[in-house]
């Protein structure tokens, strides 16, 4: 479940003033195998953004640790804008363990 999202200008490690957003997804138990994480949205704009990130840069930047229930996703402002805005991404982007 998406639990939070906020503007984070340096989440991808780029120099300021690059605008990025961090989305936090909370799982009921620790995500000890992050390679099993998959994403889906079910709406065209967000799925198109996910596909774009997968094809052009090998996926969305994610961070966390294998003892945590939280996974943080870093998404740039153009991806968020093309997906309909921060609220659209927060409402529709889902992560699951496959």
N, C-alpha and C positions, 0 to 999 in steps of 0.2 A: 504494500500500500504506500502511495506517495504521501509522505508526512510533512514535507516542507520544501520550499523553494525560495531562493533569494539571489539577488544580484551579487556576483563575486567576480570582480574585474580581473583577478589573477588566477582563477582556478585552473586554467590550462597552462600556466607557467609563462604566458606571453607578457610582454611589457605593457604597462599601463599606457594608454587608455583603452585597451582592448576590452570590450564589454562581453561578459560571460555570465551564465547563470548556473548555480548549483542546485540540483534537485536531489532530495534525500528520499530514498525508498527504504522502508522498514520491513523487515521480515520477522516472522514469529520465532525463529531460532537463528543461530549463527550461520552465516553463509561461508562454509568451510571449503567449498569448491567453486570459486568464482568463474571457472571456465564453463560451468553449467548454466550460467545466467543467460537468459534470452529475453528479448523485449518484443512487445507488440502494442498497438494502439487501437486498431479497428476503425480509425478515421483516416481519410486519404491524406490530409495535410501532415499529420504527425507521422504516419507510416512513410510518406515521401521523404520527410526530414531524416528519419531513421535510416532509410535506404541510402540517401545521399551521404550521410556520415559513414555508413558501412563501406560504401564503394570508394569514396574519395580519401578517407583517412583511416580506414580499418576499424571504424566503430567510434562510439562516443567515449570520451575520457571518463573512466570510472576509478574510484578509489575507495578504500575501506581496508579492513583486515579480516583474516579468516576467523577471528573470534568475535566479530561484531555482527549485530543484527541489522546495521545500517550500511547501505551502499550509497555513495555520493556520485552523481553523474554531472559532468561539466559539459554544458552545451552553449555554443556561441550565440550571440545575439541574432545573426542572420538565420541560423537554424530555428531558433525560437520564433522569430518573426514569420518565417515561411511556414511554420507549423500552426500559426494562428495566435501566437502570443503565449506569455508565460502561463496564463490560466488554462489555455487549451492543452498545453503540454502537461501541466500538473494534473488536470482532470483525466487525460486519456492515455498517457504513457504508463505502461505497466511492465514490470520485470517479473520473471518467474524462473524457477529452477527446472531445467529439463533433465 
